[in-house]
Amino acid sequence: MKKAMMVFGLVVGMASAQVDVSVAGLQVVDKGYKPEGEGENKGKELRAFNWNSGSRVALLLESKGKSIVGLDERGSGITVFGDDLGTDFTKTKRRFSREGVNFGFVNLSDDGKALMMDIEAGGVPKKGAKNIILKGELLVSVASKSALKKSKVVDVKKGAKVVAGENTFEIEEAGKPDWGDDPMSISFTSSVNHKDFKNFIFYDADGKVIESKRTSSGSMGIFGKKTYTVTFNLKKKVDKIILGLDEWTDLEVIKLPLDLKIGAGL
């Protein structure tokens, strides 16, 4: 199954980072067993891998130069996802979702050199099919240079605004974390995604670095407007902080064309 493509991305016609795209996994789940009955009289449903029916392909993106910052899921698109007998996986409605293609889990490596992602649809290959066909285009942001922007000293309290460079974060919550031995946790909300930055660095009022670790993040939105949340645990309890944002300065989006024929062999 190890199909690889060497891709030279384009940013509005400009040559950019070199990225390898390879198939890292394939999962096909057909209909399981659904017992008859309703409510308490209904028995347990049986599904392969305890997963919903459909097809899922995992792709591994590896950069030889710049760091991979993220995937633009809304800008990326899949034009063909089916088998070599003409089955269109996107025409089958998935459980708890509509027809079409979904981008599943997207994970970045700690060193920024790799990204793993899933592409899912509700259909499965017909009996006799030999290959799965996947075509489309991924929009991936990459960067290599960054600059540190620091905020002023800010009181650590709910509702306080923290401005670093052109970016504003609001403290949503601060205090002892619900779990673990760290003395302090701090949560921010913002209209910008924490993934767009290389790093968050915390300082006390005297400018000394506070060891920190991101513990959770999320987003919610309506009508195209998103609010992002991110939480960090700090190794030191403080009443005032300085937030340092290590911000990418050469961020660019590259286009990665997909044209894959995926067999069963690894």
BAROLO-31032 format. One record per residue (C-alpha): z, y, x. Coordinates in Angstrom, 3 decimals, decimal comma. Example, Ala and Ser with C-alpha at 12.3 -4.5 7.8 and 13.67 -1.06 7.14 Angstrom:
REM residues 2
<node><Z>7,800</Z><Y>-4,500</Y><X>12,300</X></node>
<node><Z>7,140</Z><Y>-1,060</Y><X>13,670</X></node>
This chain:
REM residues 266
<node><Z>0,000</Z><Y>0,000</Y><X>0,000</X></node>
<node><Z>0,281</Z><Y>2,276</Y><X>3,008</X></node>
<node><Z>-2,569</Z><Y>4,639</Y><X>2,195</X></node>
<node><Z>-2,447</Z><Y>7,813</Y><X>4,265</X></node>
<node><Z>-4,395</Z><Y>11,049</Y><X>4,300</X></node>
<node><Z>-4,419</Z><Y>13,684</Y><X>7,039</X></node>
<node><Z>-4,671</Z><Y>16,998</Y><X>5,229</X></node>
<node><Z>-5,254</Z><Y>20,504</Y><X>6,531</X></node>
<node><Z>-3,940</Z><Y>22,753</Y><X>3,799</X></node>
<node><Z>-5,529</Z><Y>26,019</Y><X>2,786</X></node>
<node><Z>-3,838</Z><Y>29,246</Y><X>1,792</X></node>
<node><Z>-6,552</Z><Y>31,261</Y><X>0,094</X></node>
<node><Z>-9,043</Z><Y>30,103</Y><X>2,687</X></node>
<node><Z>-6,750</Z><Y>30,186</Y><X>5,719</X></node>
<node><Z>-6,167</Z><Y>27,135</Y><X>7,897</X></node>
<node><Z>-2,527</Z><Y>26,136</Y><X>7,715</X></node>
<node><Z>-0,022</Z><Y>23,394</Y><X>8,432</X></node>
<node><Z>-1,020</Z><Y>19,796</Y><X>8,986</X></node>
<node><Z>0,621</Z><Y>17,427</Y><X>6,509</X></node>
<node><Z>0,354</Z><Y>13,658</Y><X>6,096</X></node>
<node><Z>0,503</Z><Y>12,191</Y><X>2,590</X></node>
<node><Z>1,203</Z><Y>8,475</Y><X>2,194</X></node>
<node><Z>2,173</Z><Y>6,103</Y><X>-0,602</X></node>
<node><Z>5,811</Z><Y>5,096</Y><X>-0,142</X></node>
<node><Z>6,376</Z><Y>3,021</Y><X>-3,257</X></node>
<node><Z>4,933</Z><Y>1,673</Y><X>-6,501</X></node>
<node><Z>6,740</Z><Y>0,614</Y><X>-9,671</X></node>
<node><Z>5,134</Z><Y>-0,807</Y><X>-12,817</X></node>
<node><Z>7,328</Z><Y>-1,629</Y><X>-15,806</X></node>
<node><Z>5,846</Z><Y>-3,235</Y><X>-18,922</X></node>
<node><Z>7,476</Z><Y>-3,417</Y><X>-22,344</X></node>
<node><Z>10,710</Z><Y>-5,372</Y><X>-22,279</X></node>
<node><Z>12,600</Z><Y>-7,052</Y><X>-25,092</X></node>
<node><Z>13,691</Z><Y>-4,941</Y><X>-28,048</X></node>
<node><Z>15,879</Z><Y>-6,827</Y><X>-30,518</X></node>
<node><Z>15,672</Z><Y>-6,312</Y><X>-34,244</X></node>
<node><Z>18,431</Z><Y>-4,718</Y><X>-36,259</X></node>
<node><Z>20,026</Z><Y>-1,320</Y><X>-36,636</X></node>
<node><Z>23,260</Z><Y>0,289</Y><X>-35,497</X></node>
<node><Z>26,066</Z><Y>-2,100</Y><X>-34,542</X></node>
<node><Z>23,929</Z><Y>-5,088</Y><X>-35,492</X></node>
<node><Z>21,305</Z><Y>-4,233</Y><X>-32,902</X></node>
<node><Z>21,560</Z><Y>-6,248</Y><X>-29,724</X></node>
<node><Z>21,013</Z><Y>-5,155</Y><X>-26,159</X></node>
<node><Z>17,534</Z><Y>-4,095</Y><X>-25,097</X></node>
<node><Z>16,184</Z><Y>-5,721</Y><X>-21,932</X></node>
<node><Z>13,977</Z><Y>-3,728</Y><X>-19,542</X></node>
<node><Z>12,652</Z><Y>-4,615</Y><X>-16,098</X></node>
<node><Z>14,602</Z><Y>-2,830</Y><X>-13,326</X></node>
<node><Z>16,578</Z><Y>-1,257</Y><X>-16,197</X></node>
<node><Z>13,799</Z><Y>1,349</Y><X>-16,293</X></node>
<node><Z>11,527</Z><Y>2,716</Y><X>-18,999</X></node>
<node><Z>8,033</Z><Y>1,260</Y><X>-19,356</X></node>
<node><Z>5,335</Z><Y>3,011</Y><X>-17,364</X></node>
<node><Z>3,952</Z><Y>3,448</Y><X>-13,863</X></node>
<node><Z>5,506</Z><Y>5,361</Y><X>-11,004</X></node>
<node><Z>4,137</Z><Y>6,178</Y><X>-7,547</X></node>
<node><Z>6,312</Z><Y>7,558</Y><X>-4,755</X></node>
<node><Z>4,604</Z><Y>9,799</Y><X>-2,199</X></node>
<node><Z>5,904</Z><Y>10,727</Y><X>1,237</X></node>
<node><Z>4,786</Z><Y>14,078</Y><X>2,666</X></node>
<node><Z>5,335</Z><Y>14,555</Y><X>6,410</X></node>
<node><Z>4,743</Z><Y>17,761</Y><X>8,351</X></node>
<node><Z>3,870</Z><Y>17,680</Y><X>12,040</X></node>
<node><Z>4,494</Z><Y>21,383</Y><X>12,526</X></node>
<node><Z>6,133</Z><Y>23,707</Y><X>10,036</X></node>
<node><Z>9,114</Z><Y>22,781</Y><X>7,878</X></node>
<node><Z>8,440</Z><Y>21,717</Y><X>4,300</X></node>
<node><Z>10,330</Z><Y>24,096</Y><X>2,010</X></node>
<node><Z>9,483</Z><Y>22,653</Y><X>-1,389</X></node>
<node><Z>7,006</Z><Y>21,477</Y><X>-4,024</X></node>
<node><Z>5,606</Z><Y>23,778</Y><X>-6,698</X></node>
<node><Z>5,732</Z><Y>21,357</Y><X>-9,616</X></node>
<node><Z>4,311</Z><Y>23,823</Y><X>-12,129</X></node>
<node><Z>1,375</Z><Y>24,725</Y><X>-9,879</X></node>
<node><Z>0,632</Z><Y>21,152</Y><X>-8,836</X></node>
<node><Z>-1,562</Z><Y>19,023</Y><X>-11,053</X></node>
<node><Z>-2,650</Z><Y>15,417</Y><X>-11,519</X></node>
<node><Z>-6,172</Z><Y>14,962</Y><X>-12,889</X></node>
<node><Z>-6,411</Z><Y>11,149</Y><X>-12,786</X></node>
<node><Z>-3,611</Z><Y>8,591</Y><X>-13,021</X></node>
<node><Z>-4,818</Z><Y>5,187</Y><X>-14,149</X></node>
<node><Z>-6,325</Z><Y>1,905</Y><X>-12,993</X></node>
<node><Z>-9,739</Z><Y>0,785</Y><X>-11,769</X></node>
<node><Z>-10,566</Z><Y>-0,598</Y><X>-15,234</X></node>
<node><Z>-10,460</Z><Y>2,853</Y><X>-16,775</X></node>
<node><Z>-6,936</Z><Y>2,822</Y><X>-18,228</X></node>
<node><Z>-5,489</Z><Y>6,315</Y><X>-18,482</X></node>
<node><Z>-1,737</Z><Y>6,086</Y><X>-17,924</X></node>
<node><Z>-1,207</Z><Y>9,652</Y><X>-19,124</X></node>
<node><Z>-2,240</Z><Y>8,830</Y><X>-22,714</X></node>
<node><Z>0,834</Z><Y>6,699</Y><X>-23,342</X></node>
<node><Z>3,955</Z><Y>8,452</Y><X>-24,539</X></node>
<node><Z>7,023</Z><Y>7,734</Y><X>-22,431</X></node>
<node><Z>10,460</Z><Y>7,126</Y><X>-23,828</X></node>
<node><Z>12,301</Z><Y>10,448</Y><X>-24,289</X></node>
<node><Z>9,206</Z><Y>12,402</Y><X>-23,179</X></node>
<node><Z>5,693</Z><Y>13,318</Y><X>-24,202</X></node>
<node><Z>2,329</Z><Y>12,099</Y><X>-23,000</X></node>
<node><Z>1,100</Z><Y>13,207</Y><X>-19,616</X></node>
<node><Z>2,358</Z><Y>13,109</Y><X>-16,054</X></node>
<node><Z>5,861</Z><Y>13,900</Y><X>-14,879</X></node>
<node><Z>7,044</Z><Y>14,740</Y><X>-11,402</X></node>
<node><Z>10,225</Z><Y>12,751</Y><X>-10,886</X></node>
<node><Z>12,733</Z><Y>12,991</Y><X>-8,073</X></node>
<node><Z>11,830</Z><Y>15,428</Y><X>-5,285</X></node>
<node><Z>13,930</Z><Y>15,119</Y><X>-2,125</X></node>
<node><Z>13,699</Z><Y>16,955</Y><X>1,189</X></node>
<node><Z>14,842</Z><Y>15,553</Y><X>4,522</X></node>
<node><Z>17,627</Z><Y>17,420</Y><X>6,308</X></node>
<node><Z>15,296</Z><Y>18,398</Y><X>9,158</X></node>
<node><Z>12,685</Z><Y>19,781</Y><X>6,753</X></node>
<node><Z>9,928</Z><Y>17,568</Y><X>8,132</X></node>
<node><Z>9,513</Z><Y>15,280</Y><X>5,121</X></node>
<node><Z>9,488</Z><Y>15,350</Y><X>1,332</X></node>
<node><Z>9,663</Z><Y>12,358</Y><X>-1,003</X></node>
<node><Z>8,467</Z><Y>12,683</Y><X>-4,588</X></node>
<node><Z>7,669</Z><Y>10,554</Y><X>-7,654</X></node>
<node><Z>4,726</Z><Y>10,794</Y><X>-10,027</X></node>
<node><Z>5,283</Z><Y>9,074</Y><X>-13,390</X></node>
<node><Z>3,315</Z><Y>8,290</Y><X>-16,546</X></node>
<node><Z>3,850</Z><Y>6,049</Y><X>-19,556</X></node>
<node><Z>0,873</Z><Y>3,714</Y><X>-19,203</X></node>
<node><Z>0,594</Z><Y>0,507</Y><X>-17,174</X></node>
<node><Z>-2,419</Z><Y>-1,231</Y><X>-15,582</X></node>
<node><Z>-4,473</Z><Y>-3,632</Y><X>-17,693</X></node>
<node><Z>-4,431</Z><Y>-7,314</Y><X>-16,816</X></node>
<node><Z>-7,049</Z><Y>-7,847</Y><X>-14,107</X></node>
<node><Z>-6,766</Z><Y>-4,379</Y><X>-12,596</X></node>
<node><Z>-6,661</Z><Y>-4,384</Y><X>-8,798</X></node>
<node><Z>-5,918</Z><Y>-0,768</Y><X>-7,950</X></node>
<node><Z>-4,153</Z><Y>2,294</Y><X>-9,286</X></node>
<node><Z>-6,132</Z><Y>5,523</Y><X>-8,989</X></node>
<node><Z>-4,317</Z><Y>8,801</Y><X>-8,360</X></node>
<node><Z>-6,127</Z><Y>12,127</Y><X>-8,019</X></node>
<node><Z>-5,051</Z><Y>15,736</Y><X>-8,153</X></node>
<node><Z>-3,592</Z><Y>18,502</Y><X>-6,045</X></node>
<node><Z>-0,102</Z><Y>19,305</Y><X>-4,779</X></node>
<node><Z>1,085</Z><Y>22,797</Y><X>-3,906</X></node>
<node><Z>3,637</Z><Y>22,637</Y><X>-1,108</X></node>
<node><Z>5,399</Z><Y>25,551</Y><X>0,577</X></node>
<node><Z>5,912</Z><Y>25,417</Y><X>4,345</X></node>
<node><Z>7,370</Z><Y>27,777</Y><X>6,938</X></node>
<node><Z>8,475</Z><Y>27,928</Y><X>10,578</X></node>
<node><Z>10,106</Z><Y>31,336</Y><X>11,136</X></node>
<node><Z>13,187</Z><Y>32,867</Y><X>9,559</X></node>
<node><Z>15,386</Z><Y>35,971</Y><X>9,782</X></node>
<node><Z>19,062</Z><Y>36,341</Y><X>8,941</X></node>
<node><Z>20,011</Z><Y>38,880</Y><X>6,264</X></node>
<node><Z>23,722</Z><Y>39,613</Y><X>5,702</X></node>
<node><Z>25,525</Z><Y>41,077</Y><X>2,740</X></node>
<node><Z>28,337</Z><Y>43,592</Y><X>2,882</X></node>
<node><Z>31,933</Z><Y>42,356</Y><X>2,617</X></node>
<node><Z>32,421</Z><Y>41,247</Y><X>-0,994</X></node>
<node><Z>35,560</Z><Y>40,317</Y><X>-2,938</X></node>
<node><Z>35,513</Z><Y>36,676</Y><X>-3,943</X></node>
<node><Z>35,894</Z><Y>36,946</Y><X>-7,705</X></node>
<node><Z>33,972</Z><Y>35,929</Y><X>-10,796</X></node>
<node><Z>31,140</Z><Y>38,338</Y><X>-11,590</X></node>
<node><Z>30,982</Z><Y>39,938</Y><X>-8,140</X></node>
<node><Z>27,441</Z><Y>40,725</Y><X>-6,960</X></node>
<node><Z>26,424</Z><Y>39,632</Y><X>-3,456</X></node>
<node><Z>23,285</Z><Y>41,315</Y><X>-2,105</X></node>
<node><Z>21,658</Z><Y>40,049</Y><X>1,092</X></node>
<node><Z>18,320</Z><Y>41,628</Y><X>1,902</X></node>
<node><Z>16,376</Z><Y>41,845</Y><X>-1,355</X></node>
<node><Z>18,205</Z><Y>38,927</Y><X>-2,940</X></node>
<node><Z>21,117</Z><Y>39,196</Y><X>-5,367</X></node>
<node><Z>23,588</Z><Y>36,446</Y><X>-6,220</X></node>
<node><Z>26,460</Z><Y>36,591</Y><X>-8,682</X></node>
<node><Z>29,682</Z><Y>34,687</Y><X>-8,116</X></node>
<node><Z>30,047</Z><Y>32,440</Y><X>-11,141</X></node>
<node><Z>33,210</Z><Y>30,673</Y><X>-10,082</X></node>
<node><Z>35,510</Z><Y>30,483</Y><X>-7,043</X></node>
<node><Z>38,655</Z><Y>28,524</Y><X>-6,302</X></node>
<node><Z>39,901</Z><Y>25,082</Y><X>-5,364</X></node>
<node><Z>37,204</Z><Y>22,440</Y><X>-5,882</X></node>
<node><Z>37,740</Z><Y>19,775</Y><X>-8,521</X></node>
<node><Z>37,595</Z><Y>17,031</Y><X>-5,910</X></node>
<node><Z>37,933</Z><Y>16,642</Y><X>-2,132</X></node>
<node><Z>40,222</Z><Y>18,220</Y><X>0,455</X></node>
<node><Z>38,318</Z><Y>21,473</Y><X>1,023</X></node>
<node><Z>40,454</Z><Y>24,526</Y><X>0,212</X></node>
<node><Z>37,735</Z><Y>26,517</Y><X>-1,517</X></node>
<node><Z>34,580</Z><Y>26,214</Y><X>-3,604</X></node>
<node><Z>32,227</Z><Y>29,025</Y><X>-4,581</X></node>
<node><Z>29,373</Z><Y>28,932</Y><X>-7,096</X></node>
<node><Z>26,500</Z><Y>31,429</Y><X>-7,375</X></node>
<node><Z>23,897</Z><Y>32,154</Y><X>-10,037</X></node>
<node><Z>20,628</Z><Y>33,903</Y><X>-9,271</X></node>
<node><Z>17,004</Z><Y>34,295</Y><X>-10,294</X></node>
<node><Z>15,998</Z><Y>32,905</Y><X>-6,876</X></node>
<node><Z>16,221</Z><Y>29,270</Y><X>-5,842</X></node>
<node><Z>18,484</Z><Y>28,370</Y><X>-2,935</X></node>
<node><Z>15,730</Z><Y>26,005</Y><X>-1,756</X></node>
<node><Z>13,607</Z><Y>29,033</Y><X>-0,835</X></node>
<node><Z>15,975</Z><Y>29,779</Y><X>2,054</X></node>
<node><Z>16,447</Z><Y>27,932</Y><X>5,303</X></node>
<node><Z>20,219</Z><Y>28,213</Y><X>5,177</X></node>
<node><Z>23,262</Z><Y>29,877</Y><X>3,613</X></node>
<node><Z>25,894</Z><Y>31,009</Y><X>6,134</X></node>
<node><Z>29,354</Z><Y>32,210</Y><X>5,149</X></node>
<node><Z>31,516</Z><Y>34,623</Y><X>7,153</X></node>
<node><Z>35,039</Z><Y>35,903</Y><X>6,649</X></node>
<node><Z>35,772</Z><Y>39,644</Y><X>6,533</X></node>
<node><Z>36,023</Z><Y>39,707</Y><X>10,348</X></node>
<node><Z>32,547</Z><Y>38,224</Y><X>10,755</X></node>
<node><Z>33,650</Z><Y>34,730</Y><X>11,809</X></node>
<node><Z>31,564</Z><Y>31,829</Y><X>10,519</X></node>
<node><Z>33,159</Z><Y>29,611</Y><X>7,864</X></node>
<node><Z>32,038</Z><Y>26,009</Y><X>7,883</X></node>
<node><Z>30,412</Z><Y>25,177</Y><X>4,552</X></node>
<node><Z>28,520</Z><Y>22,471</Y><X>2,717</X></node>
<node><Z>26,351</Z><Y>22,627</Y><X>-0,390</X></node>
<node><Z>27,799</Z><Y>20,297</Y><X>-3,031</X></node>
<node><Z>25,621</Z><Y>20,833</Y><X>-6,095</X></node>
<node><Z>22,762</Z><Y>22,835</Y><X>-7,546</X></node>
<node><Z>20,811</Z><Y>23,133</Y><X>-10,764</X></node>
<node><Z>18,630</Z><Y>25,309</Y><X>-12,930</X></node>
<node><Z>17,993</Z><Y>26,134</Y><X>-16,554</X></node>
<node><Z>15,389</Z><Y>28,294</Y><X>-18,179</X></node>
<node><Z>13,600</Z><Y>29,392</Y><X>-21,302</X></node>
<node><Z>10,259</Z><Y>31,121</Y><X>-21,859</X></node>
<node><Z>9,393</Z><Y>30,769</Y><X>-18,170</X></node>
<node><Z>12,529</Z><Y>32,528</Y><X>-16,924</X></node>
<node><Z>14,893</Z><Y>30,417</Y><X>-14,821</X></node>
<node><Z>18,455</Z><Y>30,867</Y><X>-13,653</X></node>
<node><Z>19,533</Z><Y>28,863</Y><X>-10,616</X></node>
<node><Z>23,033</Z><Y>27,784</Y><X>-9,711</X></node>
<node><Z>24,311</Z><Y>26,530</Y><X>-6,360</X></node>
<node><Z>27,817</Z><Y>25,572</Y><X>-5,236</X></node>
<node><Z>29,290</Z><Y>25,387</Y><X>-1,734</X></node>
<node><Z>32,582</Z><Y>24,061</Y><X>-0,442</X></node>
<node><Z>34,196</Z><Y>26,132</Y><X>2,313</X></node>
<node><Z>36,568</Z><Y>24,884</Y><X>5,014</X></node>
<node><Z>38,629</Z><Y>28,072</Y><X>4,810</X></node>
<node><Z>40,144</Z><Y>29,872</Y><X>1,836</X></node>
<node><Z>39,312</Z><Y>33,580</Y><X>1,847</X></node>
<node><Z>39,563</Z><Y>36,558</Y><X>-0,510</X></node>
<node><Z>36,481</Z><Y>38,292</Y><X>0,916</X></node>
<node><Z>33,212</Z><Y>36,949</Y><X>2,266</X></node>
<node><Z>29,988</Z><Y>38,007</Y><X>3,912</X></node>
<node><Z>26,982</Z><Y>35,960</Y><X>2,836</X></node>
<node><Z>24,225</Z><Y>35,380</Y><X>5,367</X></node>
<node><Z>20,827</Z><Y>34,245</Y><X>4,126</X></node>
<node><Z>18,560</Z><Y>32,698</Y><X>6,718</X></node>
<node><Z>15,343</Z><Y>33,681</Y><X>4,938</X></node>
<node><Z>11,895</Z><Y>32,282</Y><X>5,701</X></node>
<node><Z>9,564</Z><Y>35,036</Y><X>6,938</X></node>
<node><Z>6,258</Z><Y>33,151</Y><X>7,122</X></node>
<node><Z>6,482</Z><Y>31,150</Y><X>3,895</X></node>
<node><Z>3,085</Z><Y>29,966</Y><X>2,685</X></node>
<node><Z>1,735</Z><Y>27,589</Y><X>0,072</X></node>
<node><Z>-0,727</Z><Y>24,901</Y><X>1,093</X></node>
<node><Z>-2,977</Z><Y>22,848</Y><X>-1,158</X></node>
<node><Z>-2,862</Z><Y>19,083</Y><X>-0,658</X></node>
<node><Z>-5,713</Z><Y>17,246</Y><X>-2,423</X></node>
<node><Z>-4,886</Z><Y>13,726</Y><X>-3,639</X></node>
<node><Z>-7,523</Z><Y>10,994</Y><X>-3,861</X></node>
<node><Z>-5,704</Z><Y>7,675</Y><X>-3,575</X></node>
<node><Z>-6,603</Z><Y>4,079</Y><X>-4,409</X></node>
<node><Z>-3,357</Z><Y>2,126</Y><X>-4,409</X></node>
<node><Z>-3,243</Z><Y>-1,660</Y><X>-4,181</X></node>
<node><Z>-0,286</Z><Y>-4,034</Y><X>-4,210</X></node>
<node><Z>-0,116</Z><Y>-4,629</Y><X>-0,466</X></node>
<node><Z>2,521</Z><Y>-2,727</Y><X>1,530</X></node>
